[in-house]
Amino acid sequence: MAKKGQVFQQYTDDFKLEAVKDYIEGSSSYEVVAKKLEIRNSTY
């Protein structure tokens, strides 16, 4: 659940597509892709 005052990041479709392609092509792991594209994530 969102906390009061929490701000959500919005990503463009092109940005999302780049991230998915990097992951699916096997060139990077999920964690590496997230760090490379500076995607905030609670799993790393």
C-alpha distance matrix in Angstrom:
0.0 3.8 6.5 9.6 12.0 10.2 12.5 12.2 15.4 17.2 20.0 23.1 24.3 27.1 24.9 22.9 26.2 27.7 24.9 25.3 29.1 29.2 27.2 29.2 32.5 32.0 32.9 29.8 27.1 23.4 23.1 26.2 25.2 21.8 23.9 26.7 24.6 22.5 19.2 16.5 15.2 13.9 16.6 19.5
3.8 0.0 3.8 6.6 8.4 6.5 8.9 9.2 12.7 14.9 18.0 21.3 23.0 25.7 23.5 21.9 25.5 26.7 24.2 25.1 28.8 28.7 27.3 29.5 32.6 32.2 32.7 29.6 27.2 23.5 23.0 25.8 24.5 21.0 22.8 25.4 23.1 20.7 17.7 15.0 14.5 13.7 17.0 19.4
6.5 3.8 0.0 3.8 6.2 5.4 9.0 10.6 14.2 16.9 20.2 23.6 25.7 28.2 25.7 24.5 28.2 29.1 26.6 27.8 31.4 31.1 29.8 32.2 35.2 34.7 34.9 31.6 29.3 25.7 24.6 27.3 26.4 22.7 23.9 26.6 24.5 21.7 19.1 16.1 15.9 14.8 18.3 20.2
9.6 6.6 3.8 0.0 3.8 5.5 9.0 11.5 15.2 17.7 21.3 24.5 26.9 29.4 27.1 26.3 30.0 31.0 28.8 30.2 33.7 33.5 32.5 35.0 37.8 37.5 37.5 34.4 32.3 28.6 27.6 30.0 28.9 25.2 26.2 28.7 26.4 23.6 21.2 18.3 18.8 18.0 21.7 23.3
12.0 8.4 6.2 3.8 0.0 3.8 6.4 9.7 13.0 15.7 19.3 22.5 25.2 27.5 25.2 24.9 28.6 29.4 27.4 29.2 32.5 32.2 31.6 34.2 36.9 36.7 36.4 33.3 31.5 28.0 26.8 28.8 27.6 23.9 24.7 26.9 24.4 21.5 19.6 16.9 18.1 18.0 21.8 22.9
10.2 6.5 5.4 5.5 3.8 0.0 3.8 6.6 9.9 12.9 16.3 19.8 22.3 24.5 22.0 21.5 25.3 26.0 23.8 25.6 29.0 28.6 27.8 30.5 33.2 32.9 32.7 29.6 27.8 24.2 23.1 25.2 23.9 20.2 21.2 23.5 21.0 18.2 16.0 13.3 14.4 14.5 18.2 19.4
12.5 8.9 9.0 9.0 6.4 3.8 0.0 3.8 6.7 9.6 13.1 16.4 19.2 21.3 18.8 18.7 22.5 23.1 21.3 23.3 26.5 26.2 25.9 28.6 31.0 31.1 30.7 27.8 26.4 22.9 22.0 23.6 21.9 18.4 19.4 21.2 18.4 15.9 13.8 11.9 13.7 14.8 18.3 19.2
12.2 9.2 10.6 11.5 9.7 6.6 3.8 0.0 3.8 6.4 9.8 13.2 15.8 18.0 15.6 15.2 18.9 19.8 18.0 19.8 23.0 23.0 22.6 25.1 27.7 27.9 27.6 24.9 23.6 20.0 19.6 21.2 19.2 15.9 17.4 19.0 16.0 14.0 11.4 10.1 11.7 13.4 16.6 17.8
15.4 12.7 14.2 15.2 13.0 9.9 6.7 3.8 0.0 3.8 6.6 10.2 13.0 14.8 12.2 12.2 16.0 16.5 15.0 17.1 20.1 20.0 20.1 22.7 24.9 25.3 24.8 22.3 21.4 18.1 17.7 18.8 16.5 13.4 14.9 16.0 12.7 11.0 8.8 8.6 11.0 13.6 16.3 17.0
17.2 14.9 16.9 17.7 15.7 12.9 9.6 6.4 3.8 0.0 3.8 6.8 9.7 11.8 10.0 10.0 13.6 14.7 13.8 15.7 18.5 19.0 19.4 21.5 23.8 24.7 24.4 22.3 21.8 18.5 18.9 19.7 16.8 14.3 16.3 16.7 13.1 12.5 10.3 11.2 13.3 16.2 18.5 19.3
20.0 18.0 20.2 21.3 19.3 16.3 13.1 9.8 6.6 3.8 0.0 3.8 6.6 8.2 6.2 6.6 10.0 11.0 10.6 12.6 15.1 15.7 16.5 18.5 20.5 21.7 21.2 19.5 19.5 16.6 17.3 17.6 14.3 12.6 14.8 14.4 10.7 11.2 9.3 11.4 13.6 16.9 18.5 19.1
23.1 21.3 23.6 24.5 22.5 19.8 16.4 13.2 10.2 6.8 3.8 0.0 3.8 5.4 5.2 6.4 8.6 10.0 10.9 12.5 14.4 15.7 17.0 18.5 20.1 22.0 21.5 20.4 20.9 18.4 19.6 19.4 15.9 14.9 17.1 16.1 12.4 13.8 12.4 15.0 17.0 20.5 21.8 22.2
24.3 23.0 25.7 26.9 25.2 22.3 19.2 15.8 13.0 9.7 6.6 3.8 0.0 3.8 5.4 5.1 6.1 8.6 9.9 10.5 12.1 14.3 15.4 16.2 17.9 20.2 20.2 19.6 20.1 17.8 19.7 19.6 15.8 15.5 18.2 17.0 13.7 15.7 14.1 16.8 18.2 21.6 22.4 23.1
27.1 25.7 28.2 29.4 27.5 24.5 21.3 18.0 14.8 11.8 8.2 5.4 3.8 0.0 3.8 5.4 5.0 6.2 8.7 9.9 10.5 12.3 14.4 15.2 16.2 18.6 18.1 17.9 19.2 17.4 19.2 18.4 14.6 15.0 17.2 15.3 12.2 14.9 14.1 17.4 19.1 22.7 23.1 23.3
24.9 23.5 25.7 27.1 25.2 22.0 18.8 15.6 12.2 10.0 6.2 5.2 5.4 3.8 0.0 3.8 5.4 5.2 6.4 8.8 10.0 10.9 12.7 14.4 15.6 17.3 16.5 15.7 16.6 14.7 16.0 15.2 11.5 11.4 13.6 11.9 8.6 11.1 10.4 13.8 15.6 19.3 19.8 19.8
22.9 21.9 24.5 26.3 24.9 21.5 18.7 15.2 12.2 10.0 6.6 6.4 5.1 5.4 3.8 0.0 3.8 5.4 5.1 6.2 8.6 10.0 10.8 12.2 14.2 15.8 15.8 14.8 15.1 12.7 14.7 14.6 10.9 10.8 13.7 12.8 9.8 12.1 10.3 13.3 14.3 17.8 18.0 18.6
26.2 25.5 28.2 30.0 28.6 25.3 22.5 18.9 16.0 13.6 10.0 8.6 6.1 5.0 5.4 3.8 0.0 3.8 5.4 5.1 6.0 8.6 9.9 10.4 11.9 14.3 14.4 14.3 15.3 13.7 16.1 15.6 11.8 12.8 15.7 14.1 11.7 14.7 13.4 16.7 17.4 20.8 20.5 21.0
27.7 26.7 29.1 31.0 29.4 26.0 23.1 19.8 16.5 14.7 11.0 10.0 8.6 6.2 5.2 5.4 3.8 0.0 3.8 5.5 5.2 6.2 8.7 10.0 10.6 12.6 11.9 11.8 13.5 12.4 14.5 13.1 9.4 11.1 13.3 11.1 9.2 12.6 12.2 15.9 16.9 20.4 20.0 19.7
24.9 24.2 26.6 28.8 27.4 23.8 21.3 18.0 15.0 13.8 10.6 10.9 9.9 8.7 6.4 5.1 5.4 3.8 0.0 3.8 5.5 5.2 6.3 8.7 10.1 11.2 10.8 9.7 10.5 8.9 10.9 10.2 6.4 7.7 10.6 9.2 7.5 10.6 9.6 13.0 13.5 16.9 16.2 16.2
25.3 25.1 27.8 30.2 29.2 25.6 23.3 19.8 17.1 15.7 12.6 12.5 10.5 9.9 8.8 6.2 5.1 5.5 3.8 0.0 3.8 5.5 5.1 6.0 8.4 10.0 10.8 10.2 10.6 9.2 12.2 12.1 8.7 10.3 13.5 12.5 11.2 14.0 12.4 15.4 15.2 18.2 17.2 17.7
29.1 28.8 31.4 33.7 32.5 29.0 26.5 23.0 20.1 18.5 15.1 14.4 12.1 10.5 10.0 8.6 6.0 5.2 5.5 3.8 0.0 3.8 5.4 5.2 5.8 8.5 8.9 9.7 11.3 11.1 14.0 12.9 9.8 12.4 15.0 13.2 12.4 15.8 15.0 18.3 18.3 21.4 20.1 20.2
29.2 28.7 31.1 33.5 32.2 28.6 26.2 23.0 20.0 19.0 15.7 15.7 14.3 12.3 10.9 10.0 8.6 6.2 5.2 5.5 3.8 0.0 3.8 5.8 5.5 6.6 5.9 6.2 8.4 8.8 11.3 9.5 6.8 10.1 12.1 10.2 10.3 13.7 13.5 16.7 16.8 19.8 18.2 17.7
27.2 27.3 29.8 32.5 31.6 27.8 25.9 22.6 20.1 19.4 16.5 17.0 15.4 14.4 12.7 10.8 9.9 8.7 6.3 5.1 5.4 3.8 0.0 3.8 5.6 5.4 6.5 5.6 6.1 6.2 9.5 8.9 6.7 9.6 12.2 11.4 11.7 14.4 13.4 16.1 15.3 17.9 15.9 15.9
29.2 29.5 32.2 35.0 34.2 30.5 28.6 25.1 22.7 21.5 18.5 18.5 16.2 15.2 14.4 12.2 10.4 10.0 8.7 6.0 5.2 5.8 3.8 0.0 3.8 5.2 7.8 8.4 9.0 9.5 13.0 12.6 10.5 13.3 16.0 15.1 15.1 18.0 16.8 19.5 18.6 21.0 18.9 19.3
32.5 32.6 35.2 37.8 36.9 33.2 31.0 27.7 24.9 23.8 20.5 20.1 17.9 16.2 15.6 14.2 11.9 10.6 10.1 8.4 5.8 5.5 5.6 3.8 0.0 3.8 5.5 7.8 9.8 11.4 14.4 13.1 11.4 14.7 16.8 15.2 15.8 19.0 18.5 21.5 20.9 23.5 21.3 21.1
32.0 32.2 34.7 37.5 36.7 32.9 31.1 27.9 25.3 24.7 21.7 22.0 20.2 18.6 17.3 15.8 14.3 12.6 11.2 10.0 8.5 6.6 5.4 5.2 3.8 0.0 3.8 5.4 7.0 9.5 12.2 11.0 10.3 13.7 15.4 14.3 15.7 18.5 18.1 20.7 19.7 21.9 19.3 18.9
32.9 32.7 34.9 37.5 36.4 32.7 30.7 27.6 24.8 24.4 21.2 21.5 20.2 18.1 16.5 15.8 14.4 11.9 10.8 10.8 8.9 5.9 6.5 7.8 5.5 3.8 0.0 3.8 7.2 10.0 11.7 9.4 9.0 12.7 13.7 12.0 13.8 16.7 17.1 19.9 19.5 21.9 19.5 18.5
29.8 29.6 31.6 34.4 33.3 29.6 27.8 24.9 22.3 22.3 19.5 20.4 19.6 17.9 15.7 14.8 14.3 11.8 9.7 10.2 9.7 6.2 5.6 8.4 7.8 5.4 3.8 0.0 3.8 6.6 8.0 5.8 6.0 9.5 10.4 9.5 11.6 14.0 14.2 16.7 16.0 18.3 15.9 14.7
27.1 27.2 29.3 32.3 31.5 27.8 26.4 23.6 21.4 21.8 19.5 20.9 20.1 19.2 16.6 15.1 15.3 13.5 10.5 10.6 11.3 8.4 6.1 9.0 9.8 7.0 7.2 3.8 0.0 3.8 5.4 5.2 6.1 8.5 10.0 10.4 12.3 13.9 13.4 15.2 13.7 15.5 12.7 12.0
23.4 23.5 25.7 28.6 28.0 24.2 22.9 20.0 18.1 18.5 16.6 18.4 17.8 17.4 14.7 12.7 13.7 12.4 8.9 9.2 11.1 8.8 6.2 9.5 11.4 9.5 10.0 6.6 3.8 0.0 3.8 5.6 5.2 6.1 8.7 9.9 10.7 11.9 10.5 12.1 10.4 12.4 9.9 9.9
23.1 23.0 24.6 27.6 26.8 23.1 22.0 19.6 17.7 18.9 17.3 19.6 19.7 19.2 16.0 14.7 16.1 14.5 10.9 12.2 14.0 11.3 9.5 13.0 14.4 12.2 11.7 8.0 5.4 3.8 0.0 3.8 5.5 5.1 6.2 8.5 10.1 10.3 9.5 10.4 8.8 10.5 8.1 6.8
26.2 25.8 27.3 30.0 28.8 25.2 23.6 21.2 18.8 19.7 17.6 19.4 19.6 18.4 15.2 14.6 15.6 13.1 10.2 12.1 12.9 9.5 8.9 12.6 13.1 11.0 9.4 5.8 5.2 5.6 3.8 0.0 3.8 5.4 5.2 6.0 8.6 9.6 10.1 11.9 11.4 13.7 11.6 9.6
25.2 24.5 26.4 28.9 27.6 23.9 21.9 19.2 16.5 16.8 14.3 15.9 15.8 14.6 11.5 10.9 11.8 9.4 6.4 8.7 9.8 6.8 6.7 10.5 11.4 10.3 9.0 6.0 6.1 5.2 5.5 3.8 0.0 3.8 5.5 5.1 6.1 8.3 8.2 11.0 11.0 14.0 12.5 11.4
21.8 21.0 22.7 25.2 23.9 20.2 18.4 15.9 13.4 14.3 12.6 14.9 15.5 15.0 11.4 10.8 12.8 11.1 7.7 10.3 12.4 10.1 9.6 13.3 14.7 13.7 12.7 9.5 8.5 6.1 5.1 5.4 3.8 0.0 3.8 5.5 5.4 5.8 4.9 7.2 7.4 10.6 9.9 8.8
23.9 22.8 23.9 26.2 24.7 21.2 19.4 17.4 14.9 16.3 14.8 17.1 18.2 17.2 13.6 13.7 15.7 13.3 10.6 13.5 15.0 12.1 12.2 16.0 16.8 15.4 13.7 10.4 10.0 8.7 6.2 5.2 5.5 3.8 0.0 3.8 5.5 4.8 6.2 7.9 8.8 11.6 11.0 8.6
26.7 25.4 26.6 28.7 26.9 23.5 21.2 19.0 16.0 16.7 14.4 16.1 17.0 15.3 11.9 12.8 14.1 11.1 9.2 12.5 13.2 10.2 11.4 15.1 15.2 14.3 12.0 9.5 10.4 9.9 8.5 6.0 5.1 5.5 3.8 0.0 3.8 5.5 7.8 10.6 12.1 15.2 14.6 12.4
24.6 23.1 24.5 26.4 24.4 21.0 18.4 16.0 12.7 13.1 10.7 12.4 13.7 12.2 8.6 9.8 11.7 9.2 7.5 11.2 12.4 10.3 11.7 15.1 15.8 15.7 13.8 11.6 12.3 10.7 10.1 8.6 6.1 5.4 5.5 3.8 0.0 3.8 5.5 9.0 11.1 14.7 14.8 13.3
22.5 20.7 21.7 23.6 21.5 18.2 15.9 14.0 11.0 12.5 11.2 13.8 15.7 14.9 11.1 12.1 14.7 12.6 10.6 14.0 15.8 13.7 14.4 18.0 19.0 18.5 16.7 14.0 13.9 11.9 10.3 9.6 8.3 5.8 4.8 5.5 3.8 0.0 3.8 6.2 9.0 12.4 13.1 11.4
19.2 17.7 19.1 21.2 19.6 16.0 13.8 11.4 8.8 10.3 9.3 12.4 14.1 14.1 10.4 10.3 13.4 12.2 9.6 12.4 15.0 13.5 13.4 16.8 18.5 18.1 17.1 14.2 13.4 10.5 9.5 10.1 8.2 4.9 6.2 7.8 5.5 3.8 0.0 3.8 6.2 9.9 10.9 10.3
16.5 15.0 16.1 18.3 16.9 13.3 11.9 10.1 8.6 11.2 11.4 15.0 16.8 17.4 13.8 13.3 16.7 15.9 13.0 15.4 18.3 16.7 16.1 19.5 21.5 20.7 19.9 16.7 15.2 12.1 10.4 11.9 11.0 7.2 7.9 10.6 9.0 6.2 3.8 0.0 3.8 6.9 9.0 8.6
15.2 14.5 15.9 18.8 18.1 14.4 13.7 11.7 11.0 13.3 13.6 17.0 18.2 19.1 15.6 14.3 17.4 16.9 13.5 15.2 18.3 16.8 15.3 18.6 20.9 19.7 19.5 16.0 13.7 10.4 8.8 11.4 11.0 7.4 8.8 12.1 11.1 9.0 6.2 3.8 0.0 3.8 5.5 6.3
13.9 13.7 14.8 18.0 18.0 14.5 14.8 13.4 13.6 16.2 16.9 20.5 21.6 22.7 19.3 17.8 20.8 20.4 16.9 18.2 21.4 19.8 17.9 21.0 23.5 21.9 21.9 18.3 15.5 12.4 10.5 13.7 14.0 10.6 11.6 15.2 14.7 12.4 9.9 6.9 3.8 0.0 3.8 5.7
16.6 17.0 18.3 21.7 21.8 18.2 18.3 16.6 16.3 18.5 18.5 21.8 22.4 23.1 19.8 18.0 20.5 20.0 16.2 17.2 20.1 18.2 15.9 18.9 21.3 19.3 19.5 15.9 12.7 9.9 8.1 11.6 12.5 9.9 11.0 14.6 14.8 13.1 10.9 9.0 5.5 3.8 0.0 3.8
19.5 19.4 20.2 23.3 22.9 19.4 19.2 17.8 17.0 19.3 19.1 22.2 23.1 23.3 19.8 18.6 21.0 19.7 16.2 17.7 20.2 17.7 15.9 19.3 21.1 18.9 18.5 14.7 12.0 9.9 6.8 9.6 11.4 8.8 8.6 12.4 13.3 11.4 10.3 8.6 6.3 5.7 3.8 0.0
